[in-house]
Amino acid sequence: MLRKSSITLVLAAILVLVMASASFASPGNGKGKWKIKVQANWKATQLTDVGSHWAKQPVRFMLTQGIVAGYPDFTFRPNNPVTKYEAIMMIARASGFDGTADQDLELDESVPDWMRECMDYAVEEGILTEAEADNFKGWEPAKRYQVAVWAARTIGLEEDDQTSFLDDDEIPYFARSYIGGMCKHRFMVGYPDKKFQPNKPVTRAEMAAIIYRIMLSEIEGDGNDDSDTSDDLEIDTLTPADGSDDVDPATDQLTAKFSVAIEASEDLASVREGITVKNVTDDDYIDIDQVSISGRYLYIELEDELEDDKTYRVTIDEDIIEAEESGESFDGLSGSQWEFSTGDAEEDDFDIVSLSPADGDDDVDGANTEVLRAEFSDDIQVISGKDLDNAAKVYNKSEDEYVDIDSIEIDGDTLIITLEEPLAEGDTFEVTIKADYLEEVDSGDNFEGITGSDWRFETN
């Protein structure tokens, strides 16, 4: 078995290389440890749509762990929502699921074959209750509160019902303590408007980031771990690291990890006042939204993302932070000790940004649905020499037959598919948009297409 220090070093190396290239349920029996695969011979997957995405690092690390996968066209589609099946599969893989389980549940016939062992494992490990598994509706988009519950159960996270979001009343009561624990450890966070948005679907990028934070904490030691690595109060690591010259411009959070658990000498307001973030290139100071402390971590959340091709310096005043146990005051940090520069922001990726009906929707009004829409990130046009009428097809999976299409049109950034008749009720449909039929008007980039597994929904 690798020692913790060895795993940490290997993980650090991986991260550097990757950056360069509905009832009450009791807590689960999660073992509190997620499985990190330290791979000696791995190759960073070259994805075409995460280069400038805020979740680039978590996504690429999750790929090296085999927890998530990209698509054959070398895209990850980070903004696509995750279905409940996919969320459980990712969490299960992160916790050690190897494709088999001892549990053998009598699952509904609607559960796909590729998920059956995983559902057994989820119940076996306490990620789901049997009641939840019996009525799972796995093709629905996974909601933020659901992911918080499943992840917290998996790692046996201590519950904390101290939430103070403006939309606390929208969080199911049983889920509040799980969400409190996840937010306390910074595995999940709220939004700038002080809301948690519990019912918002989780995207592929967000799912990767949540799992990444938990896995990283397992290696480094949780922020509330009392086993401090040093008796002296000093900074262990900075994120972005001091001297970094290719920081993602989409960064809006800075982190300082200390050698021991810390707290504000007076209050967080004083800590916030004692921290400055300066854009040295433009000789301007950056607004800080808020600061927070969790165990050994100081988090500095900016009001806006950083800008590309700029140099930044961060200062922390002395005597505003102290060691939680000893009361030792922190000597502060000068700008010369924490300086970094951002790289070039890449152009926005050309891809679909929304689907109607949404992928994974299992309650579509079939009788009133005869128009399907795919909205792209920019205006589109049919590729010269291609027939737009052949660009898409709609398949009734339940009846094993294709649906007749009346017309396919383009309206600016939207592909509109009009059917000859409304959708049949109680059936599952899959929509395919073929590769190399559409292109972005401005850049001429070809759309790589989507398959039925990317756009699937059910009618009521």
N, C-alpha and C positions, 0 to 999 in steps of 0.2 A: 504493500500500500504506500502511496506517495505521502510524504509528510505535508502538512498544511503549507509550509513555506515553499516547498517544491511546486505544489499546485498553483500557489499564488504567482510564482515566477513564470510558470508556463502560461498561465492566463494572461499575465501582463504582456508576454511576448505575442500571444495570439491577438490581443487587442491592438497592439501597435501595428502588426502586419495587416490586420483587417482594415484598420483605418486608412492605411496606405493603399491598399489594393481596392301547492305553495302553502307549505306548513312550516312550523317552527322546526328547525333542525339543530341538534346539538353539534358541538365541534367534532370534526373528524378525528381519526386516529393517526393523522399524519406524523411521520417520524421526525419532521423538522429539518430534514436534510434532503437537498435535491442533488441529483446525480450529475456531476461534471465529468465529461469525457475528455481527458487530456490526450490529444491526438498528436502523435509524433509525425505522421505523414499526412498532412491535410493541405488542401488547396483552397484559398479564398475564392468563393464563387463570384464571378464578375456579373453583377446585376446592372442593368441599364437604367433603372428607375429609382435608385436609392442614393445615388451619389451626393445629392445635396439635401436629402431628406433628413429631418431632425433625428430620426430613429436609425440612421445608417449603422451606427456601431452596434446597437442591440440586434438588429436584423441580421447582420453578417455574422455576429457571434452565434446566434441561434442556428444559423445554417451550419456552422462548423460542428455544432453539437447534435445535428440531425433532428432537431425539434421542429423546425419549420423547413419548408422547401420552396424553391423558386419554381417558375414555370418554364416549359421547354424553350420559350422565346427569350430567356434570360431576363425576365421581369419578375418582380416580387409583388407588385400591385399593393403597395403598403396602405393605401387608403380604402381598400375594399373591406367591407364588414366581415367579421368572422362569425360563422354559424356556431351554434351551441355545441354541435358535434366536434367542430374543428377546435374550439376552445378547450374542451375536455381532453381531446387527443394531445394538444400541445402541453397541457398541464401534466397529463399522465406521462408523456415521454420525458418531461423534465424531471419527474419524480422517480423515474426508473422503469417505467413500463416497457417491456421488451416484446410485446405482441401476444403474450399469453397471460392468463389469470387462473387462479384456483377456483374462484367463484363461477357458478354456472346458473345465471338467472334465466327465467322464462320471459324473455323480452318480447315486445310487440313485433309482429312481422315487418312493420315499417322500418325498423332499425336496419340500416344497411349492413351487409356482411363485414365490411372493413371496420365497423365500429363495435361489433358485438363483444369481442374480447376486451376492448377498451372500456366499455360500459361495465362489464363484469369487474374489471380492475378498479374502476372508479368507486363502485359500491364497496368492494373489498377493502379499499384503503380509506373509506370514509369521506371521499370527495363528494359523493352523492349519497342520498338515502335511497332505499329501495323504492319508496313512494315517488321520489323525484325521477328515478330511472324509469318507472312504469309509465309516467306521463311527461316524457322529456321534450317532445316536439323539437328534435335536434336540428331541423333545417331552419329554425328561426334564428335571427341574428342574436348573438350573445350580448346581454346588457351589462353595463359596468358593475352594477350591484351584484349580479350573478357571478361574474368573474372574481370579484372581491371575495365572495363567500367560498367559492371553490378553491381558490389559491390559498386562502387563510386556513381552510380545513386541511389542505394537503400538507402544509408545513407545521401544523399544530400551533399556529400563531396565537399568542395570548390575546384574548379579546379586550377591546377597549371601547366603551360606549360614549366616550367623550367626543362627539362630533359637533361641529358648530357651523355647518353649511346653511346657507340661506334656504336651501331646498331640502332640509332634513325631513320635512313632512312627506316628501315624495319617496323617501327610502323605506322599503318594507321594514317593519319593526324588527323582525328577527335578523335582518342583515346589518343593522346599524353597528353592532359590536364588532362584526367582522371588518366592516369598512373602517371603523375607528382604529382597529389594529393595523390594517394595511396602510392607512394614512400616517399613523404614528411612526411607522418604520420607513415611510416615504416610498413604499412599493407602489402606491397609487397616490395621486394628488388631485386636488380640486382645480377648478378653473379660475382665471383672473377675476371673474364676477362673483367669487366666493360661493360658487355652487359646485355640487358634486356631479350633477346630472346623472343620477343612478340608472335611468332608463335609456340612456344614449347607447346605441350599438358600439361595440368595441371594434376597432379596425385591426388589420393584420399587424400594422406597425405598433399600435398601442399594446397589443397582446405580447408581442416580442419584447417590448420595453419592460413590461411588468415582470415577465419571467426572468429577463436578464438581470433586473435589479435584485430579485430574490436570490438568484444563483450567485451573483457577485457577492452578496452579503454572506452567503454560506461559506465562501472562501475567505473573505477578508475578516469575517467575524461581524456579527450584527452590531449595529450602532449602539445598542443598549447592553452589549456584552460587558460584564464587569471585569473581565480578565484583561486589564490594560497592558499594553506592551511595554510601557515605560512609566516610571514614577514621575518623570519630568513632563511639564506641560509644553509641548512643542507640536508643530505641524508635521504630519507624516506624508501626506500627499495633497496635491492641488489639482483640481479639474476645472478648466483646462490646465495642463501642466505648465509650470514656469518655463519659458523659452520655446513653447510650441509656436510653430510658424505656419500651420495649415489648419487652424481651428475652423470648424463648421460655422459659417456666418449665421445659421439658424439657431445657434445656441442662445438660450435665454435664462440659463441657470448656471451659477458658479458654485463650486463645492470645495470646502477645506476640511480635510479629515485630520483630527488631532490624535495625539498619542494616548490620551485618556478621555473619559467622559467629561463634557464641559457644560457650563451653564452661563447665563448672562450675569455679570457682576451686579447689575441693578435690574434692568428689564430689557426686553427685546427692542423697545423703541430706542434705547440708548445704544444698543449694538448697531442698529440700522443707521443711526446718526454718525456712528464712528467708522463707517465703512464708505469708501469712495471707489467708484469705477470710472476711470478716465479714458476717453478716446484721445490718445496722444497725437494721432495723425491730424485730427481736426481741432485739437486743443479744446475739448468739450467734455463735460461730465455726463455720465449716463444715469438716468433715473432708476432708482431701485424700488421695486414694487413692495417687497417684504423680505425679511430674513427669518430663519427658523433654526432651531437647534434640536438635534435628535441624537442622544448618546455622544459619540465622538465626532459627529458631523455638524458643520455649519453650512447652511444652504443660503445662497444669495440669489433671489429671483428678480430678474430685471423686468422693467415695464415693457420693453421692446427687445426684439432679437438684435444681436450684434450686426454690424455692417461688414461687407466683404472688403478685403484689402485694407484693413485698419489694424493699428497696434493699440493694445489696451494695457493699462496698469491698474492693479487693485491694491488698495492700502487698507489696513485694519489698525485702528488706534490701540494703544496699550491700555491695559486695565479695564477693558469693557467685557472681557471674557475671562472666566476663571475655571480651574479644575473643580469638578463637582464634589470630589471627596476631600481633597487637601485644601481647597480654597486658594491655591496658587494662582496669581494673576498672569495672564498672557502678555508678553512683552510687545506684542504688535507686529505688524508686517509692513514693510515699506514697499513702494511701487517697484523698486528695482528687484525685489524678491519674488514678485508675482507679475510677470509681464508675458504677454502672448500676442500673436497676430492671427488674423483670419485669412483664409484663402479666398479664391474667386468663387462666387456663387454661380452654380451651374444653371443653365436655362431650365425652365419648367418642363417636366416630362409630358409627352403627348400620350394621353390615355383617357379612358372613360372615367368620368367623375360621379355620375349617378345613373341609375337604371330605374325604369318604371314599367312594370312593377319591380320592386327591389329584389335583388338576389336573396333567396332564402325566405321570402314572404310566403307564409302558409295560409293566408286568409284573404286572398285576392277575390274581388267580386267579379266572377267570371261572366255573369250575365251582362255586365256593363263594361266589360273590357274587350275592346277590339282594336285598340291602338297601343303599341309598345314603343317606348322611347329610350334611346341611349344618348346621354349628354356627354360630350367630349370636353377636354380641357381647352380646346381652341376650335376655330371654325374648320370644317372638314369639306372635302370634295371627293368625288369618285375619281379613281386613277384613270388616266387616259387609256382608252382601249378596253376598259372593263365595263360590264353591264351592271348598273346599280341594282336592277331587279334580281340579280343573282347573289347579292352581297350578304344576304341573311336567310336563315330558315328557322322555322318554329316547329318543334317536335312535341307531340303529345305522348309522353312516356308511358302513361297509364294505358293508353289504347294502342301503343306501338304504331303510330302513324303520324305523318307530317300534316301540319295545319295549312290550309290554303291562304296565301297572302294576296291581298288585293293590290297593294302598291308599297314601294319603298321610296322614301323621299328624304332630302336633306334640307334642314332649315337652320342655316348658320352653323352652330356647333352641335346640332342634334340630328340624329338619325331617327326617322319616324317610320315604323312598320305598321301598316294598316291591314288588318285581317279581313277576309271576306265575311266572316261571321264572328260574333262574340265567342269567347272561350267557353268550352264545356265546363260544367260545374263538377267539383269533386275530383279533378284530375291534376296530375303533375306535368308541368311543361318545362322544356329546355329551349333556350334561344342561342343560336350560333351566329356570330358575325365573322365572316370569312376573312382570312389574312390576305393582305395585298389587294384589297378592293377600295380601301379608303386611305386618304392621306391628309395631313395637316396643310391647310392652305398656305400659311406663311413659310413654313420650312420645307414642305414637300416630304416630310417623314411619313413612311408607310405605317399604317396600323397593323399590328401583328395578329389581330383577331382575338376572339374569345370563343370558348367551347361551351357546350350545354352545362358543364359542371360549374362554369363561372356565372351563369345566369339561369337559375332554376327557381321556380315558384309553384305554389299550389293554389287552386281555386276552391272557394267554399261552396 
